[in-house]
Amino acid sequence: MSGVGTVSHGRVLRLAVPVILSNLSVPLLGAVDIWVLRDMPDAAYLGGIAVGAVIFSFVYWGFGFLRMGTTGFVAQANGAGDDQAIRDITVRASALALALGVLVVALQVPIRWAAFEILEGDPKVEQLGDLYVAIRIWSAPAALMIYVVNGWLMGIQRMTSVMVLVITMNGINIALDILFVQGFGWGVEGVAWATLIAEVGTAVAALVLMVRGQRSLGGRWNFSAILNATGVRAMLKVNGDIFLRTLCLITAFAWFTAEGAAQDKTVLAANAVLLNFLMFVAHGLDGFAHAAETLVGASIGARNRRGLSQAVRITTAWAGLIAIVFSAFYLLFGNAVIAELTRITDVRLAASDYIWWAAALPLLSVWCFQLDGIFIGATRTAEMRNGMVLSLAAMWLTGYLARPELGNHGLWLALAVFFVARALTLLYWYPRVLRDAGALAEKVGTADDQAT
């Protein structure tokens, strides 16, 4: 099968909308995690969930290359019409995901120790956060396998299947959240068990879907492809770059959380509430970034520079429009949303003080999200890695200079600088993507001329 063809607004929306709907269920889950604990007497419960979520950002987001790398390689193979390559990539990525998941479970004790040494804060927050991590970490192999399946589905442009998987997983998680916490009174433990059960159940369904879906493709299962030297080197290079890039991303949010915790637990909880606003933006706008990934990858695989340019232009236009909608909504209704997320008065008042940062971030962050999608589709991961390192340095420098004078506002300013720097660095390297795509197209044209 091939993903080549004219890139239109309709095609972009068919790819992006299912991903947006599925992605929005992710921060919705985070909001429900906070909501089910809203009657707890202490902000430490919210803080424990916030710290636990940051730890899993390190553990799981750090392996986000399993999804992104799979999408880039599969999209390019799909554009080239190479069904055997799609199968080989899937086998290789699945084996890596399972191995890494087992390793995470085996290393859970040092992971937990190191995490709480770094995220030092209120003792009760640490205790509740550790309880959450100790339960949820057992779903690591399942969570990482879901990354691979989603990457495969996006690469072959089956976004509706991605939507069904993600919404099903998060729907189960939300239902179990309410049952375990509101119904059984399990508190933080209930939130952790709900996530574990949802991830394991969804991983089983995802594997069945992938095996059945591959039957519609050409080629055959080739498990020896796992050890193919060329394929392994390409996978390790791309995945290594994305891992380092994602590690910097997670470090940025971990630093943001740790700096909030260093102020006091009310600021930590308020920042956790407002980060849910950002998560809605990131997951919503990622629908167009994911559309860019698969369309750019398919265009490069087909040596179609015109399709690449269309994909970039149309997906970015839609992403910018949606970012404006998010900003307007947060300005108008942000305080009402905060009131629904928590009943702790101090947390609500603190979050309201910083609401305008949540309203500004959609317009500041949309450009780096789109450029990420373009560079992933083109598998130009070295530039992504380098840009993220520079952006993290800019964030730290801003925080160092601004936080002593501006307090938590200085912390939010540093986060805004981080997003802007990511966009500027990738924009600087973007002409390389166009140049190389043009060179590939010319090479194909020359070959065709010679054949005739």
C-alpha positions in Angstrom: 0.0 0.0 0.0 1.2 3.6 -0.6 0.4 6.9 1.1 1.4 8.9 -2.0 -1.0 11.4 -3.5 -2.1 15.0 -3.4 -2.2 16.5 0.1 -5.4 18.4 0.6 -7.2 20.0 3.5 -9.6 17.1 3.6 -6.9 14.5 3.7 -5.1 16.4 6.5 -8.3 16.5 8.5 -9.0 12.9 8.0 -5.6 12.1 9.4 -5.5 14.7 12.1 -9.1 14.6 13.6 -9.0 11.0 14.9 -5.6 11.7 16.5 -6.9 14.9 18.1 -9.9 13.1 19.5 -7.7 10.3 20.9 -5.0 12.6 22.2 -7.5 14.8 24.0 -8.5 11.8 26.1 -4.9 11.7 27.5 -5.0 15.1 29.4 -8.6 14.4 30.2 -7.4 11.3 32.0 -4.8 13.6 33.8 -7.6 15.9 34.8 -9.7 13.1 36.1 -6.8 11.8 38.1 -6.9 15.2 39.8 -10.7 15.4 40.0 -11.1 12.1 41.8 -8.8 13.3 44.5 -10.4 16.7 44.9 -12.0 15.9 48.2 -8.8 14.9 49.8 -7.9 17.1 52.8 -4.3 17.9 51.8 -2.6 19.2 48.6 0.0 16.4 49.1 -2.3 14.0 47.3 -2.3 16.1 44.2 1.4 16.7 44.6 2.0 12.9 44.9 0.2 12.3 41.6 2.1 15.2 40.0 5.5 13.8 41.1 4.5 10.3 40.1 3.4 11.5 36.6 6.8 13.3 36.1 8.6 10.1 37.0 6.7 8.2 34.4 7.5 11.0 32.0 11.1 9.9 32.4 10.4 6.2 32.3 7.9 6.2 29.4 8.3 9.4 27.5 12.0 8.6 27.4 11.1 5.7 25.2 8.8 7.8 23.0 11.3 7.0 20.2 9.5 3.6 19.9 6.4 5.5 18.6 8.1 8.3 16.7 10.9 6.3 15.1 8.4 3.6 14.0 6.1 6.2 12.5 8.9 7.8 10.5 10.4 4.6 9.1 7.0 3.0 8.4 5.7 6.2 6.7 8.7 6.3 4.4 8.3 2.6 3.6 4.6 3.1 3.0 5.3 6.0 0.6 7.8 3.7 -1.3 5.2 0.9 -1.4 7.6 -1.5 0.4 5.3 -3.7 2.5 8.1 -6.1 3.4 10.0 -3.2 5.0 7.0 -2.3 7.0 6.8 -5.8 8.5 10.6 -5.8 9.2 10.4 -2.5 11.0 7.5 -3.6 13.1 9.2 -6.8 14.2 12.4 -5.0 15.1 10.6 -2.2 17.0 8.4 -4.7 18.9 11.3 -6.8 20.1 13.0 -3.6 21.3 9.9 -2.4 23.2 9.4 -5.7 25.0 13.1 -5.9 26.0 13.1 -2.3 27.3 9.8 -2.8 29.2 11.2 -5.9 31.0 14.4 -3.9 31.8 12.3 -1.1 33.4 10.5 -3.5 35.7 13.7 -5.2 36.7 15.3 -1.9 37.5 12.4 -0.4 39.4 14.1 -0.1 42.8 17.0 2.0 41.6 14.6 4.0 39.3 12.4 4.9 42.3 15.3 5.7 44.5 17.0 8.0 41.9 13.7 9.7 41.0 13.0 10.8 44.6 16.6 11.8 45.2 16.2 14.2 42.2 12.6 15.3 43.0 13.1 16.0 46.6 10.2 17.7 48.3 7.6 17.4 51.0 7.9 14.0 52.8 4.2 13.1 52.4 4.3 14.0 48.7 7.3 11.7 48.2 5.5 8.9 50.1 2.4 9.1 48.0 4.3 9.5 44.8 6.4 6.4 45.5 3.3 4.4 46.2 1.9 5.4 42.8 5.1 4.5 41.0 5.6 1.1 42.8 2.2 -0.1 41.4 2.1 1.5 37.9 5.7 0.5 36.9 4.6 -3.1 36.3 2.8 -2.1 33.2 6.0 -0.9 31.5 6.2 -3.7 28.8 2.6 -3.1 27.9 2.9 0.7 27.7 6.0 0.5 25.4 4.4 -2.1 23.1 1.4 0.3 22.7 3.9 2.9 21.5 5.1 0.6 18.7 1.6 -0.3 17.6 0.5 3.3 17.5 3.6 4.2 15.5 2.9 1.4 13.0 -0.8 2.5 12.6 0.2 6.2 12.1 2.9 5.2 9.6 0.3 3.4 7.4 -2.2 6.2 7.9 -4.8 4.2 10.0 -5.5 7.0 12.4 -9.0 5.9 13.2 -7.5 2.7 14.7 -5.2 4.8 16.8 -8.2 6.7 18.1 -10.1 3.6 19.0 -7.1 2.2 20.9 -6.2 5.3 22.8 -9.8 6.3 23.7 -10.6 2.8 24.8 -7.5 2.7 27.1 -8.2 6.1 28.6 -11.9 5.4 28.9 -11.2 2.2 30.9 -8.7 4.2 33.0 -11.1 6.9 33.8 -13.9 4.5 34.7 -11.6 2.6 37.0 -10.3 5.9 38.5 -13.8 6.7 39.5 -14.6 3.2 40.8 -11.4 2.7 42.7 -11.0 6.2 44.2 -14.5 7.6 44.5 -16.2 4.2 45.0 -13.6 2.1 47.0 -11.7 5.0 48.6 -8.3 3.7 47.5 -6.8 7.2 46.9 -3.5 7.3 45.1 -3.3 3.5 44.9 -6.6 3.5 43.1 -5.3 5.9 40.4 -2.2 3.7 39.9 -4.1 0.4 39.7 -6.6 1.9 37.2 -3.7 2.9 34.9 -2.0 -0.4 35.1 -5.1 -2.4 34.3 -6.0 -0.1 31.4 -2.5 -0.3 29.8 -2.1 -4.1 30.0 -5.6 -4.7 28.6 -5.0 -2.3 25.7 -1.6 -3.7 24.9 -3.2 -7.2 24.4 -5.8 -5.7 22.1 -3.2 -3.7 20.2 -1.1 -6.7 19.5 -4.1 -8.6 18.1 -4.9 -5.6 15.9 -1.4 -5.4 14.6 -1.0 -9.1 13.8 -4.4 -9.0 12.0 -3.6 -5.8 10.2 -0.4 -7.1 8.8 -2.3 -9.8 6.9 -3.6 -7.1 4.6 -0.1 -6.1 3.6 2.2 -7.9 1.2 5.4 -9.6 2.3 5.8 -12.1 5.1 6.8 -12.2 8.7 10.6 -12.1 8.8 11.8 -12.5 12.3 15.5 -12.7 11.2 15.0 -9.0 10.1 15.6 -8.1 13.8 19.3 -8.8 13.3 19.7 -7.1 9.9 22.7 -4.9 10.4 21.6 -2.1 8.2 18.2 -1.9 9.6 19.4 -2.2 13.2 22.0 0.6 12.7 19.4 2.9 11.2 16.9 2.2 14.0 19.5 2.7 16.7 20.7 6.0 15.2 17.2 7.5 14.9 16.0 6.1 18.2 19.1 7.2 20.0 18.7 10.8 18.7 15.0 10.8 19.7 15.8 9.4 23.1 18.3 12.1 23.9 15.9 14.7 22.5 13.0 13.3 24.6 15.3 13.1 27.7 15.9 16.8 27.4 12.2 17.4 27.1 11.4 15.4 30.2 14.2 17.0 32.0 12.7 20.4 31.3 9.4 19.4 32.8 11.0 17.6 35.7 13.0 20.8 36.4 9.8 22.8 36.2 8.1 20.5 38.7 11.0 20.4 41.0 11.4 24.2 41.1 7.7 24.4 41.9 8.0 21.9 44.7 11.0 23.8 46.1 8.7 26.8 46.6 5.9 25.0 48.5 3.3 22.3 48.0 0.6 24.8 47.0 2.6 26.1 44.1 3.5 22.6 43.1 -0.2 21.6 43.1 -1.2 24.8 41.2 1.4 24.2 38.5 0.2 20.6 38.2 -3.3 21.9 37.6 -2.1 24.4 34.9 0.1 21.8 33.2 -3.1 20.0 32.4 -4.0 23.0 30.3 -0.8 22.7 28.4 -1.2 18.9 28.0 -4.6 19.5 26.4 -2.9 21.9 24.0 0.0 19.6 23.2 -2.1 16.5 22.6 -4.7 18.5 20.6 -2.1 20.2 18.3 -0.2 16.9 18.0 -3.0 15.7 15.7 -1.6 18.0 13.0 2.0 17.2 13.9 1.2 13.5 13.5 -0.5 14.2 10.2 2.7 16.0 9.2 4.8 13.0 10.3 3.0 10.5 8.1 2.5 12.7 5.1 6.1 14.1 5.1 7.4 10.5 5.6 5.2 9.2 2.7 6.3 12.1 0.5 9.9 11.5 1.1 9.5 7.7 0.6 7.8 8.5 -2.8 10.5 11.2 -3.6 7.6 13.7 -3.9 8.8 17.2 -2.9 5.6 18.8 -3.9 3.6 16.6 -1.6 6.1 17.4 1.2 5.5 21.1 0.8 1.8 20.7 0.7 1.8 18.6 3.9 3.9 21.2 5.7 1.8 24.2 4.6 -1.7 22.7 5.2 -1.0 20.9 8.5 0.7 24.1 10.0 -2.2 26.3 8.9 -4.7 24.1 10.7 -2.5 23.8 13.8 -2.1 27.6 14.0 -5.9 28.1 13.8 -6.5 25.5 16.6 -3.9 27.2 18.8 -5.8 30.5 18.6 -8.9 28.7 19.7 -7.2 27.1 22.7 -5.8 30.5 23.8 -9.1 32.2 23.5 -10.8 29.5 25.5 -8.3 29.6 28.3 -8.6 33.4 28.6 -12.4 33.2 28.8 -13.0 30.1 30.8 -9.7 29.1 32.4 -10.7 30.0 36.0 -13.9 28.1 35.7 -11.9 25.0 34.6 -9.6 25.4 37.6 -12.6 25.5 39.9 -13.8 22.2 38.5 -10.3 20.6 38.9 -9.7 21.3 42.5 -11.7 22.4 45.6 -8.6 23.3 47.6 -8.9 27.1 48.0 -5.2 27.9 48.2 -4.5 25.9 45.1 -7.3 27.5 43.1 -6.2 31.0 44.0 -2.6 30.2 43.2 -3.5 28.7 39.8 -5.6 31.7 38.9 -2.6 34.0 39.4 -0.8 32.2 36.5 -3.7 31.5 34.2 -2.6 33.9 31.5 0.6 31.8 31.0 -1.7 28.9 30.2 -3.5 31.1 27.7 -0.2 32.3 26.0 1.5 28.9 25.6 -0.7 27.6 22.8 0.4 30.4 20.5 4.1 30.0 21.6 4.3 26.2 21.4 2.3 25.3 18.2 5.3 26.0 15.9 7.7 23.6 17.7 5.1 20.9 17.7 4.6 21.2 14.0 8.3 21.2 13.3 8.8 18.1 15.4 6.3 16.3 13.2 8.0 17.4 10.0 11.5 16.3 11.2 10.2 13.0 12.6 8.6 12.2 9.2 11.8 13.1 7.5 13.8 11.1 10.2 16.0 14.1 10.6 16.5 13.3 14.3 20.1 14.7 14.8 18.7 18.2 14.3 15.9 17.6 16.7 18.4 16.4 19.3 20.7 19.4 18.9 17.8 21.8 18.9 16.4 20.4 22.1 19.7 20.6 23.9 20.0 24.3 23.0 16.5 25.0 24.1 16.9 23.3 27.4 20.0 25.5 28.0 18.0 28.6 27.1 15.3 27.5 29.6 17.7 27.0 32.5 19.4 30.3 31.8 16.1 32.1 31.8 15.0 30.4 35.0 18.3 31.3 36.7 18.0 34.9 35.8 14.2 35.4 36.2 13.1 33.3 39.1 14.8 35.2 41.9 13.0 38.3 40.9 9.7 37.0 39.4 9.2 33.8 41.6 6.8 31.3 39.9 6.2 33.8 37.1 9.9 33.4 36.3 9.5 29.7 36.2 6.6 30.0 33.6 8.7 32.5 31.6 11.5 29.9 31.4 9.0 27.3 30.1 7.8 29.8 27.4 11.3 30.4 26.3 11.9 26.7 26.0 9.1 26.3 23.5 10.1 29.3 21.4 13.7 28.2 21.3 12.7 24.7 20.1 10.8 26.3 17.2 13.6 28.7 16.3 16.3 26.0 16.2 14.3 23.6 14.0 13.3 26.5 11.7 16.9 27.3 11.2 17.6 23.7 10.0 14.3 23.3 8.1 15.8 24.3 4.7 18.0 21.1 4.9 14.8 19.0 4.8 13.6 20.7 1.7 17.0 20.6 0.0 17.5 16.9 0.6 13.9 16.1 -0.5 14.5 18.0 -3.7 17.8 16.1 -4.3 16.0 12.8 -4.0 13.2 13.9 -6.4 15.8 15.0 -8.9 17.6 11.6 -8.6 14.4 9.8 -9.3 13.6 12.0 -12.2 17.0 11.4 -13.7 16.6 7.6 -13.3 13.2 7.8 -15.0 14.7 9.8 -17.9 17.4 7.2 -18.3 14.9 4.3 -18.3 13.0 5.9 -21.1 
